[in-house]
């Protein structure tokens, strides 16, 4: 059995004092391959102020000379092994147990690998997460224990991707296109000309999506 992955709690970037996290709506940011916790953190200035934001650092270092961090290997056959994505998602859940148990709600926003890990975490514990934002990512093929429960709960998920994204394989995009509507309340948009990146229009759409989630969460209190 592979050793469990552990996230570096000291590397997490917080938008608020962790001592006042209890009762706040928490949004976790999960960066992509070769980036780190600083990559998505500037997005917080475009998102609703009501969120406490925590930008996590992935647990692995890519092979030299690639910079940054990674959530799971992408080299060779290992990159197609869903168990690696699951291990990363389990590490996120373990971090939440230790550092964010008092949050009023938890949402996930991930780019590329971070998007895949966000959906995988939601599949492992469907009731733990209020919603997810998946930017240029995908749903990992294969069955996960919580898939049936997720299909019943149908949490809100925003999936944004570009027409010119040549990084994510077409077969996983096709799989995600079929899988997400069956397991989530999907808000999706394909951005003409966008590569494996995030655009201003996409950020604006994400902010609108998150505003809606805040309204729903506050109405449920």
Helices and strands as residue ranges (DSSP letters): G 9-11, E 13-14, G 18-20, E 25-30, G 41-46, E 51-56, G 76-80, H 82-99, E 105-111, H 113-124, E 131-135, H 147-153, E 156-162, H 170-183, E 185-191, H 200-220
